Amino acid sequence: MALGRARLEQPGRILVDDRPLAAEEIEPEVERLLAAIGLARDELRTLRDKLHGTLASDVGDFLEAHGLILADRDLVAGLVDLIRRGRYRASAALKLQRDKLVAVFEAMEDAYLRSRKEDIDHVLGRVQAALVRESSVEERKLASRVGEILVSDIVAPASWCRWPRTAYSARC
Amino acid sequence: MLERDITVSNRLGLHARASAKLVQALQGFQANIFITYRGKEVNAKSIMGVMMLAAGLGAQLRLRADGPDEEAAMAAMVDLFERKFDEGQ
């Protein structure tokens, strides 16, 4: 049993603004998306650089893969296309792309590969998080939080390594 | 243009980390490199493309390299598959 202030993290849940973009909003929205992708990539790179010990190889490989996913031209072009041609806001474009990719994973025969839809949720969830904050100040505050109970059904590799080992005492 | 058939022999198949290693290994080559599986051809330099192949253990792939450094690119790719992406199994 744990008692304390709880914080809910749902990296796979994307808050979507469904209102279509006006013509003059399209390019600024593309820029907002690209900035969020850049921020998410920078964060992954920073986390990767901080890794040491056993985490360096295990979690590091995940972070490298997630960084490459964010750099994938087809993925980014698909998102930009949804904004420019579909007039979707960045959050809605992320949700559409996420749902399309996850559907492909869910149809995979191999059980392990099917389970790796989590990689898509971690990566696109990270971009979504970057969209709704101007900087990663909030993340840097996390290490100093004491006695907080994190509630999440999935914890991304990037999340585990952004906390110092002393920052959590138990998980279940 | 070079073509080579190869079988995925690492236990977890072409998941994100293995796909990342493949993409990184090919980044410095000028050749266009493609992987075909079950009639679907993807750019081997695109991690999303490789992951979307859903190629698990035992999958029979066709590798294709076309460009000035195609031999070296093909060799690098085959080496990675034969090393099981350094996953040890």
Boltz contact constraints between the chains, C-beta under 6 A:
constraints:
  - contact:
      token1: [A, 61]
      token2: [B, 17]
      max_distance: 6.0
  - contact:
      token1: [A, 64]
      token2: [B, 20]
      max_distance: 6.0
  - contact:
      token1: [A, 65]
      token2: [B, 16]
      max_distance: 6.0
  - contact:
      token1: [A, 65]
      token2: [B, 17]
      max_distance: 6.0
  - contact:
      token1: [A, 65]
      token2: [B, 20]
      max_distance: 6.0
  - contact:
      token1: [A, 68]
      token2: [B, 20]
      max_distance: 6.0
  - contact:
      token1: [A, 68]
      token2: [B, 23]
      max_distance: 6.0
  - contact:
      token1: [A, 68]
      token2: [B, 47]
      max_distance: 6.0
  - contact:
      token1: [A, 69]
      token2: [B, 47]
      max_distance: 6.0
  - contact:
      token1: [A, 72]
      token2: [B, 46]
      max_distance: 6.0
  - contact:
      token1: [A, 72]
      token2: [B, 47]
      max_distance: 6.0
  - contact:
      token1: [A, 72]
      token2: [B, 48]
      max_distance: 6.0
  - contact:
      token1: [A, 74]
      token2: [B, 46]
      max_distance: 6.0
  - contact:
      token1: [A, 74]
      token2: [B, 48]
      max_distance: 6.0
  - contact:
      token1: [A, 75]
      token2: [B, 48]
      max_distance: 6.0
  - contact:
      token1: [A, 104]
      token2: [B, 52]
      max_distance: 6.0
  - contact:
      token1: [A, 108]
      token2: [B, 54]
      max_distance: 6.0
  - contact:
      token1: [A, 110]
      token2: [B, 13]
      max_distance: 6.0
  - contact:
      token1: [A, 110]
      token2: [B, 56]
      max_distance: 6.0
  - contact:
      token1: [A, 112]
      token2: [B, 12]
      max_distance: 6.0
  - contact:
      token1: [A, 113]
      token2: [B, 13]
      max_distance: 6.0
  - contact:
      token1: [A, 113]
      token2: [B, 15]
      max_distance: 6.0
  - contact:
      token1: [A, 113]
      token2: [B, 54]
      max_distance: 6.0
  - contact:
      token1: [A, 113]
      token2: [B, 56]
      max_distance: 6.0
  - contact:
      token1: [A, 116]
      token2: [B, 15]
      max_distance: 6.0
  - contact:
      token1: [A, 116]
      token2: [B, 16]
      max_distance: 6.0
  - contact:
      token1: [A, 119]
      token2: [B, 16]
      max_distance: 6.0
